[in-house]
């Protein structure tokens, strides 16, 4: 009991010292002509720095940068919770109204504190705007002072809400990336909102129905990523169920089979990367290792099979593994140029087509046509500035010839998704 009391005393001392240090940092900027704003997480208990609080701090740092446009930004590590100090060109009252709005309206706003300072004193909320407890209708201050709820219950609530927010946000970004790809036009023989390209059996309505049908499965992929080690064995089964939902939604038309494999492999590792604060490069490497393992036997013993799939015939003939090979190598058709090239949508698609062994082209034509496509795209990318007329002419020509680079379209959607998650992972 004495040891526990000593530990609590030591923690209180650490937190008190950290608060004093934060106040000193605020004093250091108090003579600035700009208004000081602090951002820290509203996380009970100790330690205050963990996976959830780091995510929240990163998320709202981006919010402040985007919405409030600070003049200066300073980051500090602290035993009372890591925090930022911003200097903002705004009067205190206006800034307080803006930060209160963010806290009140963002789904995770209740888990952070944005304090506006008048020299070294934070501006208080109006009594009518006092924040309520996470778990009941009492004021948060009342429950904290009276220790109404166990800390582990409060922290589980924050963790659940935070991970639920990430899952839903990433799912919407992934679905939006798929929609965005469909609306690129012109786009060779691919389906768009303008026409069906080289396809007679599908149009944009099939794609939009399919995208909507995939939503619960993308959520499942991300849910699996929260405890990835325990769920790796489930990913292929989720993917198979997603394929069934796609075929049901489209009347048995394949709109997103490749995309399901791509996002099914990538999303769980993105979620894991956000939780463990790993880089995008590490996320891709971890995904590669997994995909290499689960696909290593996919093309074994083909001579023993009575009937081969189109993908197996292409592997047997050319040694190409299609989208499985691309994913297992870590998307070289994207990362050979991304993010170094400031390409428009058309150039991004062209860059992917220039690199990808797109077996969807081989299925409709042959390997010689694929080689011609890759050479055309390399020539297109050499044009500076971008030659839209040349691109448009190629697009029309490919549409007439029935050349539809479906694998490249799926990777263009992935590129849009990767661009959209920079707030979450670098």
C-alpha positions in Angstrom: 0.0 0.0 0.0 2.9 2.4 0.9 4.5 1.6 -2.5 1.3 2.4 -4.3 0.9 5.7 -2.4 4.5 6.5 -3.3 3.9 5.8 -6.9 0.8 8.0 -7.0 2.8 10.8 -5.3 5.5 10.5 -7.9 3.0 10.6 -10.7 1.4 13.7 -9.3 4.8 15.4 -9.0 5.6 14.5 -12.6 2.3 15.9 -13.8 2.7 19.1 -11.7 6.2 19.6 -13.0 5.0 19.1 -16.6 2.1 21.6 -16.1 4.6 24.2 -14.8 6.9 23.6 -17.7 4.0 24.1 -20.1 3.0 27.3 -18.4 6.6 28.5 -18.8 6.5 27.8 -22.5 3.3 29.8 -22.8 5.0 32.6 -20.9 7.8 32.5 -23.4 5.5 33.4 -26.2 3.2 35.7 -24.2 4.8 38.9 -25.5 4.2 37.9 -29.1 1.8 40.2 -31.1 -0.2 37.0 -32.0 -2.6 35.0 -29.9 -1.3 31.8 -28.2 -3.3 28.6 -28.6 -2.4 25.2 -27.0 -3.5 21.8 -28.2 -3.4 18.7 -26.0 -5.4 15.6 -25.5 -8.1 15.3 -22.9 -7.1 11.9 -21.7 -7.5 10.8 -18.0 -5.0 8.9 -16.0 -1.3 8.2 -16.5 0.6 7.7 -18.8 -1.0 10.2 -21.1 1.0 9.5 -24.2 -0.1 6.4 -26.1 -1.3 5.2 -29.5 -4.7 7.0 -29.2 -3.4 10.3 -27.9 -0.7 10.5 -30.5 -3.3 9.9 -33.2 -5.6 12.6 -31.7 -2.8 15.1 -31.5 -1.7 14.5 -35.1 -5.3 14.7 -36.3 -6.1 18.0 -34.6 -2.7 19.5 -35.4 -3.8 19.0 -39.0 -7.2 20.6 -38.3 -5.6 23.6 -36.7 -3.1 24.0 -39.5 -5.9 23.8 -42.1 -8.6 25.9 -40.4 -6.7 28.4 -38.3 -3.6 28.9 -40.4 -1.1 29.5 -37.5 1.9 31.8 -38.0 4.1 29.6 -35.8 3.8 26.0 -34.4 5.8 24.5 -31.6 5.7 20.8 -30.4 6.6 19.7 -26.9 6.8 16.3 -25.2 5.4 16.2 -21.7 4.4 13.8 -18.9 1.1 15.7 -18.8 0.5 14.8 -22.4 2.5 16.0 -25.4 1.1 19.3 -26.8 1.4 22.0 -29.4 1.6 25.8 -28.9 0.4 27.8 -31.9 0.7 31.6 -32.6 -2.3 32.8 -34.6 -3.1 36.1 -36.1 -6.6 36.5 -34.6 -8.2 38.3 -31.6 -8.8 36.1 -28.6 -12.6 36.1 -28.6 -12.9 35.1 -32.3 -10.3 32.4 -31.9 -12.0 31.1 -28.7 -15.3 30.8 -30.7 -13.5 29.0 -33.5 -11.8 26.5 -31.2 -15.0 25.9 -29.2 -16.8 25.1 -32.4 -14.1 22.6 -33.4 -14.3 20.9 -30.0 -18.1 20.8 -30.1 -18.6 19.6 -33.7 -15.8 17.3 -34.5 -16.6 13.7 -33.7 -13.5 13.4 -31.6 -13.4 17.0 -30.4 -14.4 16.2 -26.9 -11.1 14.3 -26.5 -8.9 17.3 -27.0 -8.4 20.7 -25.4 -7.8 23.8 -27.5 -7.0 26.6 -25.0 -6.8 30.2 -26.1 -4.5 32.3 -23.8 -4.7 35.9 -22.6 -1.0 36.2 -21.7 -0.7 33.2 -19.4 -4.4 32.6 -18.5 -6.6 30.4 -20.7 -10.0 31.9 -21.7 -12.8 29.9 -20.0 -15.9 28.6 -21.7 -19.2 30.1 -20.9 -21.1 28.2 -18.1 -23.7 27.2 -20.6 -21.0 25.6 -22.8 -19.3 23.5 -20.2 -18.4 20.1 -21.5 -20.3 17.0 -20.3 -18.8 13.8 -19.1 -17.9 11.1 -21.7 -20.1 8.5 -20.0 -23.0 10.3 -18.4 -25.0 13.6 -18.4 -23.1 15.2 -15.5 -20.5 17.9 -16.3 -17.0 16.5 -17.1 -15.5 18.6 -14.3 -17.9 17.2 -11.7 -17.2 13.5 -12.7 -13.5 14.1 -12.8 -13.4 15.8 -9.4 -15.5 13.1 -7.8 -13.9 10.2 -9.8 -17.3 9.0 -10.7 -16.1 6.5 -13.4 -13.2 4.0 -13.4 -10.3 5.2 -15.5 -10.2 2.0 -17.6 -13.8 2.5 -18.5 -13.2 6.1 -19.6 -10.1 5.1 -21.6 -11.9 2.2 -23.3 -14.6 4.6 -24.4 -12.0 7.0 -25.9 -10.2 4.2 -27.6 -13.4 2.7 -29.1 -14.6 6.1 -30.4 -11.2 6.9 -31.8 -10.8 3.6 -33.7 -14.4 3.7 -34.9 -13.7 7.2 -36.3 -10.6 6.0 -38.1 -12.4 3.0 -39.6 -15.2 5.0 -40.9 -13.0 7.9 -42.2 -10.7 5.5 -44.0 -13.6 3.5 -45.5 -15.1 6.7 -46.9 -11.8 7.8 -48.3 -11.3 4.4 -49.9 -14.8 4.4 -51.5 -14.3 8.0 -52.6 -11.0 7.0 -54.3 -12.9 4.3 -56.2 -15.5 6.8 -57.3 -12.9 9.4 -58.2 -11.3 6.9 -60.6 -14.6 6.2 -62.4 -15.1 9.9 -62.9 -11.7 10.5 -64.7 -12.3 11.1 -68.4 -11.1 10.4 -71.0 -9.6 7.2 -69.9 -8.9 4.8 -72.8 -11.3 1.9 -73.0 -12.3 2.2 -69.3 -15.8 2.9 -68.0 -16.5 6.5 -66.9 -19.4 8.8 -66.2 -19.3 9.8 -69.9 -19.5 6.4 -71.6 -18.7 2.7 -71.1 -15.4 2.8 -73.0 -14.7 -0.5 -74.6 -17.3 -2.4 -72.5 -20.7 -3.4 -73.7 -21.7 -5.2 -70.6 -21.3 -2.5 -68.0 -21.7 1.3 -67.3 -21.1 3.7 -64.4 -24.2 2.5 -62.6 -22.6 -0.9 -62.1 -19.5 0.6 -60.6 -21.4 2.9 -58.2 -23.6 0.0 -57.1 -20.5 -2.1 -56.6 -18.7 0.6 -54.6 -21.6 1.0 -52.2 -21.8 -2.8 -51.8 -18.1 -2.9 -50.7 -18.5 -0.5 -47.8 -19.2 -3.1 -45.0 -16.3 -5.2 -46.2 -13.8 -2.3 -46.2 -14.9 -1.6 -42.7 -14.2 -5.3 -41.9 -10.7 -5.1 -43.4 -10.0 -2.1 -41.2 -11.5 -3.7 -38.1 -9.2 -6.6 -38.7 -6.3 -4.2 -38.7 -6.9 -3.1 -35.1 -5.6 -6.4 -33.9 -3.9 -7.5 -37.1 -1.9 -10.5 -35.8 -5.1 -12.2 -34.6 -7.0 -11.5 -37.9 -4.5 -12.2 -40.7 -6.2 -15.5 -41.4 -9.6 -13.8 -41.9 -8.6 -11.4 -44.7 -9.0 -13.7 -47.6 -12.4 -14.8 -46.4 -13.5 -11.2 -46.1 -12.3 -10.6 -49.6 -14.3 -13.6 -50.9 -17.4 -12.3 -49.2 -16.8 -8.8 -50.7 -16.6 -10.4 -54.2 -19.9 -12.1 -53.7 -21.5 -8.8 -52.7 -20.0 -7.1 -55.8 -21.4 -9.7 -58.1 -24.8 -9.6 -56.4 -24.9 -5.8 -56.7 -23.8 -5.7 -60.4 -25.8 -8.7 -61.7 -22.7 -10.9 -61.9 -20.4 -8.3 -63.6 -16.8 -8.0 -62.5 -16.3 -4.3 -61.7 -13.8 -4.4 -58.7 -12.3 -7.8 -58.3 -8.8 -6.4 -58.6 -9.6 -3.5 -56.3 -11.0 -5.8 -53.7 -7.6 -7.7 -53.6 -5.7 -4.4 -53.5 -7.7 -2.7 -50.8 -8.2 -5.9 -48.9 -4.5 -6.4 -48.6 -3.7 -2.7 -48.0 -6.4 -1.4 -45.6 -5.7 -3.7 -42.6 -2.0 -2.7 -42.7 -2.8 1.0 -43.0 -4.9 0.6 -39.8 -2.1 -1.3 -38.1 0.3 1.4 -39.2 -1.8 4.2 -37.8 -2.1 2.4 -34.5 1.6 1.7 -34.2 2.7 5.0 -35.8 4.7 3.3 -38.6 5.6 5.0 -41.9 3.8 4.3 -45.2 7.0 2.6 -46.3 6.8 0.2 -43.4 3.1 -0.4 -44.0 3.7 -1.4 -47.6 6.6 -3.7 -46.6 4.5 -5.5 -43.9 1.7 -5.9 -46.5 4.2 -7.3 -49.0 5.4 -9.9 -46.6 1.9 -11.0 -45.8 0.8 -11.2 -49.5 3.9 -13.1 -50.5 3.1 -15.7 -47.9 -0.6 -16.2 -48.7 -0.1 -16.3 -52.5 3.1 -18.4 -52.6 1.1 -21.5 -53.6 -1.5 -19.9 -55.9 0.2 -21.0 -59.1 1.5 -24.4 -57.9 0.6 -27.6 -59.6 -1.2 -26.0 -62.6 -0.4 -29.1 -64.7 -2.6 -31.2 -62.4 -5.7 -29.0 -63.0 -8.3 -29.9 -65.6 -9.4 -26.3 -66.1 -7.3 -23.2 -65.7 -8.6 -19.7 -65.0 -7.5 -16.8 -67.3 -5.0 -15.7 -64.7 -3.5 -19.1 -64.4 -3.2 -19.4 -68.2 -1.4 -16.1 -68.4 1.0 -17.2 -65.6 1.6 -20.5 -67.4 2.3 -18.7 -70.7 4.1 -15.5 -69.6 5.0 -16.0 -65.9 3.0 -13.0 -64.9 1.0 -13.0 -61.6 -1.3 -10.1 -62.4 -2.5 -8.0 -59.5 -1.2 -10.5 -57.0 2.3 -10.0 -58.2 1.9 -6.2 -58.1 0.7 -6.3 -54.5 3.3 -8.8 -53.4 6.0 -6.5 -54.8 4.7 -3.4 -52.9 2.9 -1.6 -55.8 6.0 -0.8 -57.9 3.8 0.6 -60.6 2.8 3.4 -58.1 5.8 3.9 -56.0 8.2 4.0 -58.9 7.1 7.6 -59.4 4.8 8.5 -56.4 5.1 11.0 -54.6 8.0 12.5 -56.5 6.2 13.5 -59.7 3.6 16.3 -59.7 1.4 14.5 -62.1 -2.2 15.3 -63.1 -4.8 12.4 -63.1 -4.1 11.5 -66.7 -0.3 11.4 -66.1 -0.8 9.3 -63.0 -2.8 6.7 -65.0 -0.2 6.9 -67.7 2.7 6.3 -65.3 0.9 3.3 -63.8 0.2 1.9 -67.3 3.9 2.4 -68.3 5.0 0.2 -65.5 2.3 -2.4 -64.9 2.1 -5.8 -66.4 -1.6 -5.3 -66.7 -3.0 -8.8 -67.3 -6.5 -7.4 -68.0 -5.1 -6.1 -71.3 -3.6 -9.5 -72.1 -6.9 -11.2 -71.4 -8.7 -9.1 -74.0 -5.7 -9.0 -76.4 -2.2 -10.4 -76.1 1.2 -9.6 -74.6 2.3 -7.7 -77.7 -0.5 -5.2 -77.2 0.5 -4.8 -73.6 4.1 -3.9 -74.7 2.7 -1.4 -77.2 0.6 0.2 -74.5 3.6 0.5 -72.1 5.7 2.1 -74.8 2.9 4.5 -75.7 2.7 5.6 -72.1 6.4 6.1 -71.7 6.3 8.3 -74.8 3.3 10.2 -73.4 5.1 10.9 -70.1 8.2 12.4 -71.9 6.0 15.2 -73.3 6.6 18.4 -71.3 4.4 20.2 -70.7 1.7 17.5 -70.7 0.3 17.0 -74.1 -3.4 16.5 -73.5 -4.2 16.3 -77.3 -1.8 13.3 -77.6 -3.3 11.7 -74.5 -6.9 12.2 -75.9 -5.9 10.7 -79.2 -4.4 7.6 -77.6 -7.5 7.3 -75.4 -9.8 7.4 -78.4 -7.6 4.9 -80.3 -7.5 2.5 -77.4 -11.3 2.7 -76.9 -11.8 1.8 -80.6 -9.4 -1.1 -80.3 -11.0 -2.3 -77.1 -8.0 -1.8 -74.9 -9.2 -1.4 -71.3 -6.4 -1.2 -68.6 -8.5 -2.4 -65.7 -5.6 -3.2 -63.4 -4.1 0.2 -63.9 -7.5 1.8 -63.1 -7.6 -0.1 -59.8 -4.1 1.2 -59.0 -5.1 4.8 -59.9 -7.9 4.4 -57.3 -5.2 3.2 -54.8 -3.1 6.2 -55.6 -6.0 8.6 -54.9 -6.5 6.8 -51.6 -2.8 7.0 -50.6 -2.9 10.8 -51.4 -6.0 11.2 -49.2 -4.5 9.6 -46.0 -1.5 11.8 -45.5 -3.2 13.2 -42.4 -3.1 9.7 -40.9 0.1 8.2 -42.1 3.3 9.4 -43.7 
